[in-house]
Amino acid sequence: MSLRFIAKDPNTDGANCPTVWVDEEKQEFVFQGWDADAETLAECLKAGPIPEGETVVRLPLRMADALRKACDAATGTAVH
């Protein structure tokens, strides 16, 4: 597996915080985030079931720049 580290949440201590990577081999985004609470899961389930092997995580909006960087890394193009 070849994960390219993109960024950690800039407003945390850097130890236990949301993080974004790009898996270049599988061409996937990888997210570490906070567990979704029951209310968030209930809202997500309105769109359909969450299959076994999948989960819902939360990332703060302040990580938008990190997500743009991840998109750039994954596609090789600038995202605006």
KAKANOR-V21467 format. One record per pair of residues at least 12 apart in sequence whose C-alpha atoms are under 10 Angstrom apart, sorted by the first residue. I is the first residue (numbers start at 0). J is the second residue. D is the distance in whole Angstrom. If there is no record, write none. Layout:
BEGIN
i: <I & I>
j: <J & J>
d: <D & D>
END
This chain:
BEGIN
i: <0 & 0 & 0 & 0 & 1 & 1 & 1 & 1 & 1 & 1 & 1 & 2 & 2 & 2 & 2 & 2 & 2 & 2 & 2 & 2 & 2 & 2 & 3 & 3 & 3 & 3 & 3 & 3 & 3 & 3 & 3 & 3 & 3 & 4 & 4 & 4 & 4 & 4 & 4 & 4 & 4 & 5 & 5 & 5 & 5 & 5 & 5 & 5 & 5 & 5 & 5 & 5 & 5 & 5 & 6 & 6 & 6 & 6 & 6 & 6 & 6 & 6 & 6 & 7 & 7 & 7 & 7 & 7 & 7 & 7 & 8 & 8 & 8 & 8 & 8 & 8 & 8 & 8 & 9 & 9 & 9 & 10 & 10 & 10 & 15 & 15 & 15 & 16 & 16 & 16 & 16 & 17 & 17 & 17 & 17 & 17 & 17 & 17 & 17 & 17 & 18 & 18 & 18 & 18 & 18 & 18 & 18 & 19 & 19 & 19 & 19 & 19 & 19 & 19 & 19 & 20 & 20 & 20 & 20 & 20 & 20 & 21 & 21 & 21 & 21 & 21 & 21 & 21 & 22 & 22 & 22 & 23 & 23 & 23 & 26 & 26 & 26 & 27 & 27 & 27 & 28 & 28 & 28 & 28 & 28 & 29 & 30 & 30 & 30 & 30 & 31 & 31 & 31 & 32 & 32 & 32 & 32 & 32 & 33 & 33 & 33 & 33 & 33 & 34 & 34 & 34 & 34 & 34 & 35 & 35 & 35 & 35 & 35 & 36 & 36 & 36 & 39 & 39 & 39 & 40 & 40 & 40 & 43 & 64 & 64 & 66 & 67>
j: <22 & 23 & 24 & 25 & 20 & 21 & 22 & 23 & 24 & 25 & 26 & 19 & 20 & 21 & 22 & 23 & 24 & 25 & 26 & 27 & 28 & 29 & 19 & 20 & 21 & 22 & 23 & 24 & 28 & 29 & 69 & 72 & 73 & 18 & 19 & 20 & 21 & 22 & 29 & 69 & 72 & 18 & 19 & 20 & 21 & 29 & 64 & 65 & 66 & 67 & 68 & 69 & 70 & 72 & 18 & 19 & 20 & 62 & 64 & 65 & 66 & 68 & 69 & 19 & 20 & 30 & 31 & 32 & 62 & 65 & 32 & 58 & 59 & 60 & 61 & 62 & 63 & 65 & 61 & 62 & 65 & 59 & 61 & 62 & 31 & 32 & 33 & 31 & 32 & 33 & 58 & 30 & 31 & 32 & 33 & 56 & 57 & 58 & 59 & 62 & 30 & 31 & 32 & 58 & 62 & 65 & 66 & 31 & 32 & 58 & 62 & 65 & 66 & 68 & 69 & 65 & 66 & 68 & 69 & 72 & 73 & 66 & 68 & 69 & 70 & 71 & 72 & 73 & 69 & 72 & 73 & 72 & 73 & 74 & 72 & 73 & 74 & 69 & 70 & 73 & 66 & 69 & 70 & 72 & 73 & 69 & 56 & 57 & 58 & 66 & 56 & 57 & 58 & 55 & 56 & 57 & 58 & 59 & 55 & 56 & 57 & 58 & 59 & 54 & 55 & 56 & 57 & 58 & 54 & 55 & 56 & 57 & 58 & 55 & 56 & 57 & 55 & 56 & 57 & 54 & 55 & 56 & 55 & 78 & 79 & 78 & 79>
d: <7 & 8 & 7 & 8 & 10 & 8 & 6 & 6 & 6 & 8 & 10 & 10 & 6 & 6 & 4 & 6 & 8 & 9 & 10 & 9 & 9 & 8 & 9 & 5 & 5 & 6 & 7 & 10 & 10 & 9 & 9 & 8 & 9 & 8 & 7 & 5 & 7 & 9 & 9 & 9 & 10 & 8 & 5 & 5 & 7 & 10 & 10 & 6 & 8 & 10 & 7 & 6 & 10 & 8 & 6 & 6 & 7 & 8 & 9 & 6 & 9 & 8 & 9 & 6 & 9 & 10 & 9 & 10 & 8 & 8 & 9 & 8 & 8 & 10 & 7 & 6 & 10 & 8 & 8 & 8 & 9 & 10 & 8 & 9 & 10 & 9 & 10 & 8 & 7 & 8 & 9 & 7 & 5 & 4 & 7 & 9 & 8 & 6 & 8 & 9 & 6 & 5 & 7 & 8 & 9 & 9 & 10 & 7 & 9 & 9 & 9 & 7 & 7 & 9 & 7 & 9 & 9 & 10 & 7 & 9 & 10 & 10 & 10 & 6 & 8 & 10 & 7 & 6 & 10 & 10 & 8 & 9 & 7 & 10 & 10 & 7 & 9 & 10 & 10 & 8 & 9 & 7 & 8 & 10 & 8 & 9 & 8 & 9 & 8 & 10 & 7 & 8 & 8 & 9 & 5 & 5 & 5 & 9 & 9 & 5 & 5 & 7 & 9 & 9 & 7 & 5 & 6 & 10 & 9 & 6 & 5 & 6 & 10 & 9 & 9 & 9 & 9 & 9 & 9 & 9 & 7 & 9 & 8 & 10 & 10 & 9 & 8>
END
